[in-house]
């Protein structure tokens, strides 16, 4: 039983070491940040287009 626990301990240690040495948490955080920023940029672009379309529509209301 002690051998199994020792093996699992070693596996956990090696895995966490590799994750830290390869900067996985920082790379993952950067990737998530990029995805979120891109999503909000798309929302902003859509809102600008919507604003432009409705602005053109408002100028036609006085002609009725």
N, C-alpha and C positions, 0 to 999 in steps of 0.2 A: 504494500500500500504506500509506503514511504517513497518507493521508486516512482510510482505514478504521480504522486504529488510533486516530487522533485522534477519530473519531466514536464508537468504542466507549468510549474513555476518557471522553468527555463524557457519554455515556449512563450509565456507571457512576457518575460523580461526581454527576450530577443525581439518580439513583435513591437513592444513599446519603444525599444531602442531604435529600431528601424523607422518607426513612425516619426519619432522626434528628429532623428538624423536627416531624414528626407524632407523635413519641414512640411509635413502633410497638413497639420492644422492650419498653418498660415496660408498655404496654397488653397486649401478648401475655403477659408474665409475670404480670400481674394476673389475666388471664382464666384462665390455667393454674392459678394458685393457687386461684382460686374453684372451679374444677372439681374439683381434688384435695380441697379442704376439704369440698365438698358430698358427694363420694364417701365420705369418711371419716365424715361425719355420718350418712349413710345406713347404713353398716356399724354404727356405734354404736347407732343406733335399732333395727336388726334384732337386734343382740345383746341389747339390753334387752328386746325382745319375747320373744326366745328364752328369756332368763333367767326372765322372768315365767311363760311357759308351762311350763317345766320345773320351776319352783318349785311350781306348783299340782299338777303331776304327782307330785312327791316326797311331798307331804302325803297322797296317796291310797295310797301303798305300805304304810303301817302298818295299813291297814284290811283287808288280805288275810287 
